[in-house]
Amino acid sequence: MSGNSNKLVELSGDEKALLVEKKATCPFIGSAVAQGELPVRHDAKDPLASIEDVRRLGNTGGGDFGDLLVLFASGNHAFMRGDSGKLDKSVPSGLFSLEFPGSQGSHPGHSGILQGDPEIPGSGRLSEADFARLTSRAKDGWIKRSDAGRFIAENLLKDPKSKVFGKNTAALLASDLAGFVESTGAALKSKLFASHEDASTTPRDLEEKLTKLLGEDNLVGSAGEFGLLFAFLANKPGAKEIDDEPAVAVEDLKAMFVDKRLPDEWETWKKSRIDWVRNTTGLMISASKEYRTLKRTQ
């Protein structure tokens, strides 16, 4: 890789704030950059980060969440600005671009919280109105997973450009996910997944199918993004369930989306890929049900 591309960049406070607001529009990555947990490389105008740095960051506290983040980083953010100003130049090996709007991972039907037009690089901004749409679903300061799924459906329905329920997604919902949910019901979950080492191959098979669909279907893409949040916070001390569903605290969402900081003591708890599969699965199912319901009432 080019020595210049891999060079660490010292950013001023204003430069870092602008990068996080306009470019690194992911609550996890943006917060990590803002706090100096994820070093910025190359330059402030066209910022890059190291694949190994994001792996280390995600695996902090134990688990293999960082290995999952590597899939997102290398798959969705493999292009930087070229001479055209578009994200059409391959990043050097071992790096990924911190330009999220306009990237392969940026899609129609997004939440609207951290970016505007998903096709335009540098279009990031905070929408307090869209953040309020999400947090208004909270009960006693917690948002359960199915309500996040309903929020996803609402976003997809609002955007006429969104792609939902392609052939591959329909097949996955009809077969694999139904079997996964049945086999990991509340009564069996603790037995089947008592430890990550004992996990069956089913979640890994599903992970492969889900990641392949992230760019094909915006429902899957949105579920995968919120699945990262739920997985990141799944094992936080004091984590709650509402109606037998995982839930995330509004205070943690505010910290990451609005204040651009990771939750206190984030480095102390284990984060895992299997929690992403579980939560993405649950979000897909709730979002698809709500989408169909809302579609019928139009």
Secondary structure, 3 states (H helix, E strand, C coil): CCCCCCCECCCCHHHHHHHHHHCCCCHHHHHHHHCCCCCCEECCCCEEEEHHHHHHHHHCCCCCHHHHHHHHHHHHCCEEECCCCCEEEECCCCEEECCCCCCCCCCCCCCCCCECCCCCCCCECCCHHHHHHHHCCCECCEEEHHHHHHHHHHHHHHCCCCCCCCHHHHHHHHCHHHHHHHHCCHHHHHHHCCCHHHCCCHHHHHHHHHHHHCCCCHHHHHHHHHHHHHHHHCCCCCCCEECCEEEEEHHHHHHHHHCCCCCCCHHHCCCCHHHHHHHHHHHHHHHHHHHHHHHHHC
